[in-house]
């Protein structure tokens, strides 16, 4: 099994609170509107900022997680999150 997953996607899912704090700063707001266009358009840029700030050890761990997901798929909890997102 091989699925398309990128490090930036794993950062967004695993460090969402941190990414959303960066996103707030980027948008100049105190509270995010998760259904807003700006949230959707800028969330990957916020995740990139977080990704770029990771230490070498954290990036190595992240790379290992990406490989694991590509080979074995997402864990059950994440699979259910995806199902909930499309309902």
N, C-alpha and C positions, 0 to 999 in steps of 0.2 A: 504494500500500500504506500502510495506517495501522494502527499497533498501539498498544495502551494501555501507555504507559510513563510513569512519574512520576520526578521528580527524586530523590526519596528512594530509589527502586529503583536508580537509576544510582549514587548515593552508596554504597549498600550493596555493589554489585558492584565499583565502582572503588576504594573505600577500605575494603575489608572488614577489613583488619588494624586500622585506626584505629577502625572501628565496633566491632570485637570487644573492643578495649581499653576502650572506653566501656562496653560491655556487661558486661565483667568487673567494672568499678567499680559499675555499677548493681546487679549481682547479689551483690556482695561476695565474689567467688571469684577464685582465682588461675588456674584452668583451666576452660575452658568445656566443657560437655557438649553438643555440637552436635545430638545427638538428643533432648535434654531439652526438656520443655515450656516451661520458662522462656526458653530460647534462642529458641524460635519466637515466644513471646508478646512478648518485649521487643526483638527485633532491630530492628524498625522505629523504636522509641523511641530506641535507640542511634544509628541512622542519622540521625534527626532532630536529635540533639545535634550530630553532626558537620556536618550540613547547616547548622544555625544558626550554626556557628562559621566557616563559609567567608567569605572576603573577597568584596568586590563583584566583583572580577575573576574569582575562582574560580567564583562563582555565574553570571557571564556565560558562562564557558566551559561550565559544567554545563548551562545552559539551551540553549546551542548543540548540545551532545551529545544532549540530550533531543529536540530538533527533528530532528536528523539520524537518530536511531533511529526516530522516528515516521514519517519520510519514507522511509527506506531499509531499515529493519529492523536487527537486531543483526548485528554482524560474525560471521564463521564460527566463531571461537573461542567466543564467547558462545553461539551456537546449539548448539554441541556440549556446552557446560556444561549447558544446559537439557535436552538429550537425556539426558545422564548422570544428571541429577537425577531424571528420571522412570523410569529403568530400575530 
